[in-house]
């Protein structure tokens, strides 16, 4: 079975490719594929801006789009010789729309040293990736550079996002981070767009992105959001939780129940794991792991998140947490139409919360 690439490994590969480009070590073929478009575009754009100077690009750089081209044309373009320069650059954008992409093997099996072919294939558009069993894919691996762009999971994005924000000369509060992710999701291209918007919008004297900035410039309520709902449930604040749930019920498209349930499950799963570590320490005499070890073990994104878990763990015992996880799984199925009793998403969420508070 093929090994599944991790987001951290994809980031390391991305950094290595960007370093090679900066040092002008180019491969004859770049196959950039995956479900996270940001890194694909970033590599392709860096290559487009680096390989040739501005004057050379007019003669030796061509961009085609998968929906408007065919493999025969791309092979022909790739076999041409550069005019008054060392390289010819052929960039295939949206290659996921290219018919019979595997026919590019007629070129990729024997590429020219004077041509750099860049193929941008975003899996998300088609719902499938490139078949790694094909001669085309294998020839790209053998003769060029293949990059697989991975979309991060919720617990994986924080470190990269914090690093990116730091590179912009800013930092971000944990609540603001949660609100940003809730609004944008795991689509890094959208996240970067929103951060760039914040860089322009906030005062030059403001170096910390706060929940007020997210509310003002991105449009996420700092009172009615999944972060606040999770906080209210963890603290057993039924009144606040039900007010937020009522707000969600009036705007189901803005607050999809599947996302709300996923985040609730993640929070209670973290509490369950923390409770297990505490049980091990208490019953078996095993020392509690360090905070860094706990963060990794419970998949807490940052020290603030771990601090919140520790503050709330005393409100829930092991059997309660086990039952709550079962309830969330049950209502996850109901939210997808399985034995939902005819209830809409708002009613299902309120019913779930009441049952959680009864534990």
N, C-alpha and C positions, 0 to 999 in steps of 0.2 A: 504494500500500500504506500502511495506517495506521501511524503511528509507534508503536513499542513504548515505553511509559512506563518510565522507570528508577526504581529505588527512591529515589534521591536526589531526583528530581523529585516523587515522591509525598510524600516528607517535607516538601519545600518547600511543596507545596500544603496539606498538613495544618497546617503552622505558620501559613500565611496564613489558613486558615479559622478556626483557634483564636483568632487575633488579632482577626479580624472579630467573632467571638462575644463576646470580652472587651470589645470596644468597642461592642457592641450594634448591629452592622450585620448584620441578618438577611436571608436570602433567603426568598422564599415557598415554595420547594421545595428540599429537599436529597435528592439521589439518591446514597447512599453504597454503593458496590459494590466488589467485589474479593475476592481470595483470602486477605487478611490481616484477620482479624476484629477485631484489637485496635484499629486506628485507626478502623474503622467504629463500634465501640461507644464509643470515647473521644469522638468528635465528637457522636454521638447523646446520650450521657449529659451532655455539657457543655451542649448545647442544652436538654435537659430540665431541667437545674438552673438555667439562666440566663434563659431567655426570660420565664418567669412566676415570681412569688414563690410562697411556699408556700401562701398562702391562695388564690391564683388557680388553682393547679394542680387543686384539688378540683373546680372547675367547668369549666375550659377546657383541660385536658390529658387526652388519651385515648390508650391504647396498645392496639394490636391485633396479632395474630400471623397471618402469612400462611396457615398451615395451617387456622386457625379462622375466617378471614374471606373476603371476596370483594371484587372491585373495585367493585361497586355500593355496598356498604356504606361503603367508604373514600371514594368520591366524595361520598356523602351526608354523611358526617361532616365532610368538608373544606369543604363548602358551607355549613355552619351558621355562624351568627354567634356571636362570643364573648359570654359573660355577664359583665357588670361588669368588663371589662378590654379591653385593646387587641388582644390576640392570642388565637387558639385554636390549640392545638398538637396535631397528629395524628401519632403515631409508629407506623410499620409495622415491627415486628420480624420477622426471618426471612422477608423478602419473597420469597426464592427459592422458597418453598413456595406462593406465591400463584398461583392459576390465572389464566391470561390476563392477566398483569400489564400487557401493552401496552394493555389497555382503560382504564387510568388516564389515557390521553391525553384522555379526555373531561373530565378536570379539569385536568391539567397544561398543556393548550393554552391555558387561560384561568383561571389561578389567582386566588383572592381575596387581596387585600392584607392582610386580617385573619386569614388562616390560614397557619400554617407547617406544611407537610407534610414529614415526615422518613421516607425509605424506606431501610431497611437490608437490603441484598441481598448475602449472602455466597456467592460463587461456589463455594466449597469443598463446600458441602452438595450441590450439584447437578452439579458437575463442568463447569459452563458459565457463561458470563457473560451479561449482558444484551445483546441484539442492538442494536448501535449504529445499525443502519440503520432502526429503527422510528421512527414518528412520536412515540411515547411518549418515547424517549430524546432525540430531537432537541428536543422541547418542553421537557424538563428542562434541557437545555443552554441553550436560548434564554431561559427564564423563571426559572431557578433556579441552583443550585450543584450540579455533578456532581463527585464525588470518587472516584477510582479507587485502591483500597488494594492495594499491591503487596507480596507476600511477598519478603523479601530473599534473595539468594544468600548462600552461606557467607562470601564475602569482603566482603560489603556490610554485614553485621549488626554487626560489631565496633565500628565508630565510633558507631553509634546506641546500642548496648548500653552502651558505656563512658560515653557522655553521660548515659544514663538512670541508671546506677549512681552517677555523680557527683552527679546531682540528688537522689539519696537520701542524700548525705553519705558515700558510700563509694567505694572503688576496688577493683579486682580484679586478681589476678595472672594472667599469660598462661596458665599451666597450668590454673588454676581456670576461666578463660574457656573454654578448649578442652573441659574436662570438662563444664561447664554446657551448652555447645552440643551436645555428644555426647549428653547425656541428654535434652535437650528438643527439639533440632533447630531449625528455622527458624521455628517457631510462636511469634511474639512474645507472644501472650497467655499461653502457658505459661511463657515465659521470665520475663515480668513477675511472674507468680504465684509462681515459685520465688524470685525476688529479694525479693519482699515477704515470703516465708516466712523468708528469710535475715535480713532486717532485724529481724524479731521474735526470731529464734532466737539470733543471735550476741550476744556480750557488747557492751554499749554502749561499752566501751573499745576494741573492735576496729573499726578503720576500713578494713581491707583484707580483702577476701574471698580466702581461700586454698584450696588443694586440700583441706586438712583440713576446712574448713567445708563444701565440696561433698560430701565423703565422709560427714561426720557428719549433715548435715541434709537432703541430697538423695538420698544413697544411691549415689553413683557411686564405685567403687573407684579410689583414686589410684594403684594399682599396675597393675591390669588394666583398661585402657581404650584407645581408639583413639589418643589422644595419645601414650601410652607405647609402643604398638606402632609408630607412625610414627617415634618417636624412636629405638627400638631398630633399626629397619630402616635409617634414615638413617645411623646410626653403625656399621652392619654388626655389630651385637651379636646373633648368631644365637641364642645360648642364651636370652637374655631374650625375643627375638621369638617363639621357639617356645613358651616357657612361657605367654606371653600368648595365643598362638593356641590352645593347648590349653585354656586357661580359656574362651576364646570358644566352642570346640567343644562344651564341656559346657553352654553356655547360649546356643544359637543364636538364641532369640527376643530375648534381652537384647542380643545383639551381632550384628545381621543382617549377613551377609557383603556385601550390596550396599552398605551404608553404609561398611563397612570398606574395601572396594575403591575406592569413590568418594574417600575421604579419602587413601588411598595414592596414587591417581592424581593428585590435586591436589597432593600434596607433591612427587612426582617431576616433575610438570609445572613446578612452580616451580623446582626444581633445573635442569631442562632449559633454561628461559628464562634463569636466572642464568648457566649455562654458556655460552649463546649471547652474552650481553652481554660476558662475559670473553673469548670467542673474537674478537668484533669488536674489542675493545680491543687484544688481543694481535696479531692478524693484520693489522688494517687501520689500526692506529694511532689509533683513535677513543678519546677519553677515556672512562673509565668514568662512567656516570651517577651523580648524587648519590644518597645513600641514599633521599631522598624520591622521586626519579624511579624508582629501582629498586623501591621498595615498590609503586608504581603499576604498573610494567612487569611484575613477577612476581606481582602481586596478593597481596603479603604484608600481613597484617592490621595489623601493628604493628612497631615497631623490633626488639622481641625476636624475632619470627618471622624477620625478615630476618637478624638476627645468627646465628640457628640455621642458616639456609640457608648463610650464608657459612662457618660452622664445618664444615659437612658436605660442601661442594662438592668439596673435595679428595679425598674418598673415592670419587667417581664421575666418570668421564670421559664425553665426549659420546656415543660409540657405546654405552657401557653404559646410559646413561640412555635412549637411543632404544630399545634392546632391551627394557628394563624397561617402558617405556610400552606397547610392543607386547604384552608378557606380561600386563600388567594388563588391557588391552582384551580379550585372549583369555579370561582368567578371569572377566571381567565377563560375557561371553557364556555361559560355562559355568555361572556362578552362577545364570543365568536358564534353565538346562536345555538349552542348546545344546551338544551333544557333550560332556556332562559325564562320560561314562564310568561312570555309576552312582555317582559319589562324592557324599557328602553335603557340606554347606557347610563343616564343620570340616576335612574331608580336602582339599577344594579349596583352602582358605586356606593350609594347611600346605604343600601342593604348590607353590602360587604362591610362597610365601616362600622355599622351598628353591631354586626356579629363579632368584629374584631374587638370592639370595646367591651363586649360581654364576656370576653375571656378573662 
